[in-house]
Amino acid sequence: MQSSGAADNSLAAHALMPVSREGVKKRKKPPACDTCKARRVLCMPTTDGTPCPRCVERGDKCTTTPVARGRPSKPNLKTVPTDIPGPQSASEASNHNGLASASNSIPARRLELPPELVHHLFECFVHLPQHHHPMYRGTVLQTALSSVSWQILRLPPQLKVLAHCVIALSASISVDYAIIGPGPKPASLSDHSVFSRGADLRGYGVRRAPMYRALCAEAVRLAFEVGIIFEPSEDNAVSCFILQFIENEKETRSRPWGIAYLSHVRAICELDEGTSDTAIFPGSLEVSGDATIWTGYLLMEVLETTQRRQPILVSHHDQLLITGGEPLFLPDLTRLIQTAVQERKESQELLFLIMQPYLFHVISLARQLYEKIIGDFPRRHPLNEGIITEFISSLTHLHSIWSLIFNHDEEPNPINPGSDTSFFAPSPQKRDTQLNIRSCAYIMTCSLATLALALHRELVRRAAISLSLPPPGGVTVGDQFAAERLTLLRRQAREMASITVTDVARGLRSMPSLPHITHIQHNAVVAWAEFCLDEADAAGGALPERAATMESISGALKLVGYSWPLPLGLIERLDAYVDTHRQMIPAFPEDSMFVDMFPEPVNNDWMSMFTMPFGVAGEPFARG
């Protein structure tokens, strides 16, 4: 199959061929190249096919995409069959002999999107965490779209792929009829009559599913057609990042987009000699916001693979290359934070300072968990009790750090017992700061809970295997001791998972915005619900404290249903246990901070949650 790039170059070459002066009064100026057009600078195109002087000076690739002249036909939202066969998902594409294979007998369907809908979906995108990725060049993309009147098909190939990725993901929160179909809908993302505590929004997720999947399929098709996995660039890296999030909904062991995403990031960081200078180095007393932001985005990838028991794609080298030097060892970090908490009157500065080292350790532990405990290779060998004990100890240190920050904050002020200094106390004057603090609390809690739950699941599986397959020669004394030690380790892991799930419920109740759940770890919320149900089913009931946790998870899932369809019967099973203790569950106090599930972009700065407020001095959390 001939690629679209080759066709475009052929058309461009034909357009630049010299013509006879006979019958032509004035030779038309060749069109500007794609690079100059995107940068909105004057282009000096050549007529012999050589790059323009600006691209030569900057070392950019000079290509020219033909632009249709005349009044464009009015676009409408419909599918048009094309002759270009394309895979519907990355997993299906692996069955093709090459990206340009034409063996698929099902023709692709090209979506034509009205400019008004494209503009609306880009407005939705600012509410999502993917919008704040360090490599996302939003201004460049929107400028390019504006120059073509928001007609997405007229964009250069790689920008077109990125734009399709953006609108596909934005469709997961859109309120437009073109996305959610006929029926009642919110007036906007700030419609408090719809987006309120206790609302059940599952119907919207079901209604939007067909259009969302169609947009995702189109983004995947274009990505394969253009071949974005082959050329490292910031735009292609972000496209792969979004595409992997989209593909996470499919049951597949392969993560081609995640692999390409990290490969692009590595290539770009290796070329940027200044990247490492902004990170935490041994002896440094400053924490870079960029390093901490990158740690947060690496964490998103790692938590998803841990939840799915897939290989961790982020290597130790990646962490050092992208985010800088290693922090203190966990025991030393815990002791240092304990001392700092005892000495400080304000815990907020400490919270922002510890985010990068805390998340760095979570990523490292997730990699250890897969490589030494839950991965395919360790599963083929006897359980290493020493590694399990060491891992549980590391989880304990992480939880101690969490408790030192947040449980300490809830203690009464000894100077003024009547004052409310809690991180989570409603305060319109400190709204932005408290949103960021809630973001830190939620991400720290979810990351720890994901590790604890993955360990618990593996030990339960190991115990089930040992019971179903007794030793051929009978049970020996050594086997009995090993079984007792495994039971002890499993009990410790279950207790840690139980504690962290309770913390998760607290984080869900005080979440800063709905996308924190729907677009970071919504699959993990389902996993925590299943953990609570398995625990209650095994015990024949749930205690009031656990019922309160299940109520919080159920309420969060009803909100998650606004974007994604959920497993059938899951919420109903949770509510059945909650109803048995309905009168005994304390009502969570209303919080004015929670009124906006989709805060305005200025108040929804996702990445400021990872950075220190201006003027905060650094702490020596780096390994010296």
C-alpha positions in Angstrom: 0.0 0.0 0.0 1.4 3.4 -0.9 1.7 5.7 2.1 -0.1 9.0 2.3 3.3 10.7 2.8 4.5 9.4 -0.6 1.3 10.5 -2.2 1.6 14.0 -0.7 5.2 14.3 -1.8 4.2 13.2 -5.4 1.5 15.9 -5.5 3.9 18.5 -4.1 6.5 17.6 -6.7 4.0 17.8 -9.5 2.8 21.2 -8.2 6.4 22.5 -8.3 7.2 21.3 -11.9 8.1 24.2 -14.2 5.5 25.2 -16.7 5.6 27.0 -20.0 5.2 30.7 -20.1 2.9 30.4 -23.0 -0.6 31.1 -21.9 0.5 32.0 -18.4 0.8 35.6 -17.4 2.3 35.1 -14.0 3.8 32.1 -12.3 2.1 31.4 -8.9 4.3 31.3 -5.8 4.7 27.8 -4.5 2.9 27.0 -1.2 4.7 27.4 2.1 6.1 24.3 3.7 4.4 22.6 6.6 7.1 23.6 9.2 7.0 27.3 8.4 3.2 27.2 8.2 3.1 25.6 11.7 5.5 28.2 13.1 3.6 31.0 11.3 6.7 32.5 9.7 7.3 33.7 6.2 8.4 30.7 4.0 10.7 31.1 1.0 9.8 27.9 -0.9 12.0 26.7 -3.7 10.9 25.4 -7.1 13.6 22.7 -7.5 12.4 20.4 -4.6 15.2 21.5 -2.2 14.3 22.5 1.4 13.5 26.1 2.0 16.2 28.3 3.6 14.5 28.4 7.0 14.3 24.6 7.3 18.0 24.3 6.2 19.0 26.8 8.8 17.1 25.1 11.6 17.8 21.6 10.4 14.1 20.7 10.1 12.6 18.3 7.7 11.0 20.4 4.9 7.8 19.0 3.5 4.8 20.6 1.8 1.3 19.3 2.1 -1.0 20.4 -0.8 -4.0 22.4 0.4 -7.3 22.2 -1.4 -8.3 25.5 -2.9 -11.7 27.0 -3.0 -14.6 27.0 -0.6 -14.6 23.7 1.4 -17.7 21.7 1.5 -19.6 21.8 4.8 -18.4 18.9 6.9 -20.7 16.7 8.8 -20.2 13.9 11.3 -20.4 10.8 9.3 -18.2 7.9 8.2 -16.8 7.6 4.7 -15.4 4.3 3.5 -11.8 4.5 2.3 -9.5 2.2 0.4 -6.9 2.2 3.1 -7.4 -0.8 5.4 -6.3 -0.1 8.9 -6.2 -2.0 12.2 -8.8 -1.3 14.8 -6.4 -1.7 17.6 -2.7 -2.3 18.3 -3.3 -5.9 19.2 -5.2 -6.5 15.9 -2.5 -4.8 14.0 0.1 -7.2 15.2 -1.5 -9.9 13.0 -0.6 -7.9 9.9 2.6 -8.4 7.9 3.9 -4.8 8.4 2.1 -1.6 9.1 1.2 -1.1 5.5 -0.5 -4.5 5.1 -3.6 -4.6 3.0 -4.7 -8.1 4.2 -7.6 -6.7 6.3 -10.7 -7.2 4.3 -12.8 -4.8 6.4 -12.5 -1.3 5.0 -11.6 1.5 7.4 -14.2 4.2 8.1 -12.9 7.8 8.0 -14.7 10.2 10.3 -15.5 13.7 9.1 -15.7 16.0 12.1 -17.3 19.5 12.0 -14.9 22.2 13.0 -17.2 23.2 15.8 -17.0 19.8 17.4 -13.2 19.7 17.0 -13.0 23.0 18.8 -15.4 21.8 21.6 -13.3 18.7 22.2 -10.1 20.7 22.5 -11.8 22.8 25.1 -12.6 19.6 27.0 -9.0 18.4 26.8 -7.7 21.1 29.2 -9.5 19.3 32.0 -7.6 16.1 31.5 -4.2 15.2 33.0 -2.8 14.3 29.6 -3.1 18.0 28.6 -0.3 18.9 31.0 2.2 16.4 29.7 5.6 18.1 29.4 6.0 17.3 25.7 2.5 18.4 24.7 2.8 21.5 22.5 -0.8 22.6 22.8 -0.2 26.1 21.5 1.5 24.9 18.4 -1.3 22.4 17.7 -4.1 24.8 18.3 -2.4 27.5 16.2 -2.1 25.0 13.3 -5.8 24.1 13.7 -6.8 27.7 13.7 -4.8 28.3 10.5 -6.9 25.7 8.7 -10.2 26.8 10.4 -10.3 23.7 12.7 -10.6 21.4 9.7 -8.5 18.5 11.1 -8.0 16.7 7.8 -6.0 19.6 6.5 -3.3 19.3 9.2 0.2 17.9 8.5 0.3 14.1 9.0 1.9 14.0 12.5 -0.1 16.9 13.9 -3.2 15.3 12.4 -2.5 12.1 14.4 -2.0 14.1 17.6 -5.2 16.0 17.0 -7.2 12.8 16.5 -5.7 11.4 19.7 -6.7 14.6 21.6 -10.3 14.6 20.3 -10.7 10.8 20.9 -9.7 11.1 24.5 -11.7 14.3 25.0 -14.8 12.5 23.8 -14.7 10.6 27.1 -15.9 13.7 29.0 -17.7 15.6 26.2 -21.3 16.8 26.7 -22.0 17.3 23.0 -24.9 15.4 21.5 -22.6 14.3 18.7 -20.7 12.3 21.3 -23.2 11.1 23.8 -26.2 10.8 21.5 -29.8 11.8 22.1 -31.2 12.1 25.6 -30.7 14.3 28.6 -27.3 15.8 28.9 -25.4 18.3 31.1 -25.5 21.9 30.0 -21.7 22.1 30.4 -19.0 20.5 32.5 -19.8 23.0 35.3 -23.5 21.9 35.5 -23.9 21.3 39.2 -27.4 19.8 38.7 -25.7 16.8 37.0 -22.2 16.7 38.5 -22.9 16.5 42.2 -21.9 14.3 45.1 -23.9 11.1 45.0 -24.9 11.3 41.4 -25.1 8.2 39.3 -23.6 9.1 35.9 -23.3 5.6 34.4 -25.8 6.2 31.6 -23.5 8.7 30.0 -20.6 6.3 29.7 -22.8 3.7 28.0 -24.2 6.3 25.6 -20.8 7.8 24.6 -19.1 4.4 24.1 -19.9 3.9 20.4 -18.7 7.3 19.3 -15.7 7.2 21.7 -14.6 3.8 20.2 -15.0 5.1 16.7 -12.8 8.1 17.4 -10.2 5.9 19.1 -10.2 3.5 16.1 -9.6 6.4 13.7 -6.7 7.7 15.8 -5.1 4.3 15.9 -5.6 3.9 12.1 -4.0 7.2 11.4 -1.1 6.5 13.7 -0.3 3.3 11.9 -0.8 5.0 8.5 1.6 7.8 9.3 4.0 5.6 11.2 4.5 7.7 14.3 6.3 4.9 16.2 9.3 5.2 13.8 10.2 8.9 14.2 11.0 10.3 17.7 9.4 13.7 18.3 7.5 15.5 21.0 4.3 15.3 19.1 4.7 11.6 18.3 5.6 10.8 22.0 2.4 12.5 23.2 0.4 10.7 20.6 1.8 7.3 21.7 1.2 8.3 25.3 -2.5 8.9 24.7 -2.9 5.9 22.4 -1.6 3.6 25.1 -4.1 5.0 27.5 -6.8 4.4 24.9 -5.6 0.8 24.3 -5.5 0.1 28.1 -9.2 -0.7 27.8 -8.4 -3.8 25.7 -7.4 -7.1 27.2 -4.0 -7.5 25.7 -0.5 -8.3 27.1 1.2 -6.1 24.5 1.9 -2.4 25.0 3.2 -1.2 21.6 2.3 2.4 22.1 3.8 2.5 25.6 7.0 1.0 24.3 7.1 3.6 21.5 6.3 6.4 23.9 9.2 5.7 26.2 11.5 5.1 23.3 10.7 8.5 21.9 11.2 10.1 25.4 14.6 8.4 25.8 15.7 9.6 22.3 14.7 13.1 23.0 16.2 13.2 26.5 19.5 11.8 25.2 19.7 14.6 22.7 18.9 17.3 25.4 22.1 17.7 27.3 20.4 20.1 29.7 17.7 17.6 30.8 19.8 16.1 33.6 20.9 19.4 34.9 17.3 20.1 36.1 16.9 17.0 38.2 17.9 16.0 41.8 21.6 15.2 42.1 23.5 14.0 45.1 24.3 16.9 47.3 21.7 19.1 45.6 19.4 21.2 47.8 16.8 22.0 45.2 14.1 20.0 43.6 13.2 20.7 40.0 9.5 21.0 39.1 10.3 19.4 35.7 11.9 16.3 37.3 8.9 15.9 39.6 6.4 16.4 36.8 8.2 13.7 34.8 8.2 11.4 37.8 4.4 11.7 38.0 3.9 10.8 34.3 6.3 7.9 34.5 4.2 6.8 37.5 1.0 6.7 35.5 2.6 4.2 33.1 4.0 2.1 35.9 0.8 1.9 37.9 -1.1 0.7 34.9 1.3 -2.0 34.1 1.5 -3.1 37.7 -2.3 -3.3 37.9 -2.3 -5.5 34.8 0.7 -7.6 35.9 2.7 -6.6 32.8 6.4 -5.9 32.5 7.5 -2.5 33.8 8.7 -0.5 30.8 10.3 2.3 32.9 13.9 1.2 33.7 16.1 2.4 36.4 18.2 4.1 33.7 15.1 5.9 32.5 14.4 7.3 36.0 18.0 8.6 36.2 18.0 10.0 32.7 14.6 11.7 32.8 14.2 12.6 36.5 17.7 12.8 37.9 19.7 11.2 40.7 18.4 8.8 43.3 16.8 10.0 46.5 17.8 8.7 50.0 17.1 5.1 50.8 13.6 4.6 52.1 14.6 4.0 55.8 16.8 7.1 55.8 14.1 9.1 54.0 11.5 8.1 56.6 13.7 9.1 59.5 14.5 12.5 57.9 10.8 13.2 57.2 9.9 12.2 60.8 12.5 14.7 62.1 11.2 17.4 59.7 7.6 16.8 60.8 8.5 17.2 64.4 10.4 20.4 63.7 8.1 22.1 61.2 5.0 24.1 62.1 3.8 23.9 58.4 3.5 20.5 56.8 2.5 21.8 53.3 6.1 22.7 52.3 7.3 19.3 53.3 4.5 17.6 51.3 5.6 19.3 48.1 9.3 18.5 48.8 8.8 14.8 49.3 6.6 14.1 46.2 9.5 13.4 43.8 11.5 11.0 46.1 8.3 9.3 47.2 7.1 8.6 43.7 10.7 7.7 42.6 10.6 4.9 45.2 7.1 3.8 44.2 8.4 3.3 40.6 11.4 1.4 41.7 9.3 -0.9 44.0 6.9 -1.6 41.2 9.8 -2.7 39.0 11.1 -4.9 41.8 7.6 -6.3 42.4 7.3 -7.5 38.8 10.9 -8.7 38.3 11.1 -10.6 41.7 7.6 -11.5 42.8 4.7 -11.3 40.4 6.3 -11.5 37.0 6.3 -14.5 34.7 9.9 -15.5 35.6 9.5 -15.5 39.4 6.2 -17.3 39.1 8.1 -20.3 37.6 10.2 -20.6 40.7 9.6 -21.0 44.5 8.6 -17.9 46.4 11.6 -16.0 47.8 10.5 -15.2 51.4 13.3 -12.8 52.0 12.3 -10.7 49.0 8.7 -10.7 50.2 9.7 -9.6 53.7 11.9 -6.8 52.3 9.1 -5.6 50.0 6.5 -5.5 52.8 9.0 -3.5 54.9 9.3 -1.0 52.0 5.6 -0.7 51.8 5.5 0.0 55.5 8.0 2.8 55.1 5.9 4.3 52.3 2.8 4.2 54.5 4.8 5.7 57.4 5.7 8.6 55.2 2.1 9.0 54.2 0.9 8.9 57.8 3.6 11.3 59.0 2.3 13.9 56.5 -1.4 13.5 56.6 -2.2 11.9 59.9 0.0 14.4 61.6 -1.9 17.2 59.9 -5.1 16.0 61.4 -3.8 16.4 65.0 -5.2 19.4 66.9 -3.2 22.5 66.9 -1.5 22.6 70.4 -1.3 26.4 70.3 -4.9 27.0 69.2 -7.0 23.8 69.6 -10.0 25.4 68.1 -8.4 26.2 64.8 -8.7 24.0 61.8 -5.4 23.6 60.1 -6.2 20.4 58.2 -5.0 20.0 54.6 -8.6 19.1 53.7 -10.4 21.8 55.6 -12.6 23.9 53.2 -11.0 27.3 52.7 -12.0 29.4 49.7 -8.9 31.6 50.4 -6.6 28.6 49.8 -8.6 26.8 47.2 -5.8 26.3 44.6 -3.3 25.2 47.2 -5.8 22.7 48.7 -6.6 21.3 45.3 -2.9 20.6 44.8 -2.6 19.0 48.3 -5.6 16.8 47.6 -3.9 15.7 44.3 -0.7 14.8 46.2 -2.7 12.8 48.8 -4.7 10.9 46.2 -1.7 10.0 44.0 0.4 9.0 47.0 -2.4 6.8 48.4 -3.3 5.2 45.1 0.3 4.3 44.2 0.9 2.6 47.6 -2.5 0.8 47.4 -1.7 -0.5 43.9 1.6 -2.1 45.1 -0.1 -3.6 48.2 -3.0 -5.0 46.2 -0.7 -6.6 43.6 1.4 -8.3 46.3 -1.8 -9.5 48.1 -3.2 -11.0 44.9 0.0 -12.9 44.2 0.3 -14.4 47.6 -3.3 -15.5 47.5 -2.6 -17.2 44.2 0.5 -18.9 45.6 -1.5 -20.2 48.6 -4.2 -21.5 46.3 -1.7 -23.4 44.2 0.0 -24.9 47.3 -3.3 -26.2 48.5 -4.4 -27.7 45.2 -1.0 -29.3 44.5 0.3 -31.1 47.6 3.9 -32.5 47.4 4.1 -35.9 45.7 5.9 -37.5 48.6 3.5 -36.2 51.2 3.7 -33.1 53.5 7.0 -32.9 55.5 7.8 -30.8 58.5 9.7 -28.4 56.2 6.6 -28.1 54.1 4.5 -27.3 57.1 6.9 -24.6 58.2 7.0 -23.1 54.7 3.2 -23.1 54.6 3.1 -21.3 58.0 5.6 -18.7 56.9 3.5 -18.2 53.7 0.4 -17.8 55.8 2.1 -15.1 57.9 3.4 -13.2 54.9 -0.1 -13.4 53.3 -1.7 -12.1 56.4 0.8 -9.1 56.5 0.1 -8.4 52.8 -3.6 -8.6 53.4 -3.5 -6.2 56.3 -1.4 -3.7 54.3 -3.9 -3.9 51.4 -6.8 -3.5 53.8 -5.2 -0.4 55.4 -4.4 1.2 52.1 -7.9 0.5 50.7 -9.3 2.4 53.6 -6.9 5.3 52.8 -8.1 5.1 49.1 -11.7 5.6 50.2 -10.6 8.7 52.1 -8.8 9.9 48.9 -11.8 9.3 46.8 -14.1 11.3 49.1 -11.7 14.3 48.9 -10.7 14.0 45.3 -9.9 17.4 43.7 -11.7 16.6 40.4 -13.4 13.8 38.6 -10.6 13.2 36.0 -8.3 12.3 38.8 -10.2 9.1 39.0 -11.5 8.6 35.4 -8.2 9.4 33.6 -5.5 8.2 36.0 -6.4 5.0 37.8 -10.1 4.2 37.1 -9.3 0.5 36.5 -7.7 0.4 40.0 -11.0 1.6 41.6 -12.6 -1.4 40.1 -9.8 -3.6 41.5 -10.3 -2.1 45.0 -14.0 -2.7 44.8 -13.4 -6.4 43.9 -10.9 -6.6 46.8 -13.6 -5.4 49.3 -16.2 -7.8 47.8 -13.9 -10.8 47.9 -13.1 -10.0 51.6 -16.8 -9.5 52.5 -17.9 -12.7 50.6 -15.2 -14.8 52.4 -16.3 -13.4 55.8 -20.0 -13.7 55.1 -20.5 -10.0 55.6 -18.8 -6.6 56.0 -18.1 -4.6 59.2 -19.5 -1.1 59.4 -16.1 0.4 58.8 -15.6 -1.7 55.6 -19.1 -0.9 54.5 -18.2 2.8 54.7 -15.2 2.2 52.5 -17.4 0.3 50.1 -19.9 3.2 50.0 -17.1 5.6 49.0 -15.9 3.3 46.3 -19.4 2.7 45.0 -20.0 6.5 44.8 -16.7 7.0 43.0 -17.6 4.3 40.5 -21.0 5.9 39.7 -19.0 9.0 38.8 -16.4 7.0 36.8 -19.4 5.7 34.8 -19.7 9.1 33.2 -16.7 8.3 31.0 -16.5 4.5 30.9 -18.8 1.6 31.0 -18.4 -0.5 34.2 -18.6 -4.3 34.9 -22.2 -5.3 35.3 -23.4 -5.9 38.8 -20.3 -4.5 40.5 -21.9 -1.4 42.0 -25.1 -3.3 43.0 -23.0 -5.9 44.9 -21.2 -3.1 46.8 -24.5 -1.3 47.6 -26.0 -4.6 48.9 -23.3 -4.7 51.6 -23.6 -1.0 52.3 -27.4 -1.3 52.8 -26.9 -3.7 55.7 -25.1 -1.0 57.7 -26.7 2.1 56.2 -27.8 3.5 59.5 -24.4 3.0 61.1 -22.3 4.6 58.4 -21.4 8.2 59.3 -22.2 10.8 56.7 -19.1 12.4 55.1 -19.3 16.1 55.8 -20.2 18.2 52.8 -17.1 19.9 51.3 -17.4 23.1 49.2 -14.1 22.2 47.6 -15.8 19.3 45.9 -18.5 21.3 44.2 -16.6 21.5 40.8 -15.9 18.1 39.4 -14.3 19.8 36.4 -12.5 22.8 37.9 -11.7 25.6 35.5 -8.3 25.1 33.9 -6.7 27.9 35.9 -7.8 26.0 39.1 -7.0 22.6 37.6 -3.3 22.9 37.1 -2.5 19.2 37.4 1.2 19.5 37.5 1.5 22.3 40.1 0.5 19.6 42.6 4.0 18.1 42.1 5.9 21.3 42.5 6.9 23.5 45.4 5.3 26.8 46.0 7.5 29.8 45.1 10.1 30.6 47.8 10.2 27.1 49.5 13.7 26.1 50.3 14.9 22.7 49.2 15.5 19.7 51.5 18.5 17.3 51.2 16.4 14.3 50.2 18.9 13.3 47.5 21.4 10.5 48.2 24.7 12.1 49.0 
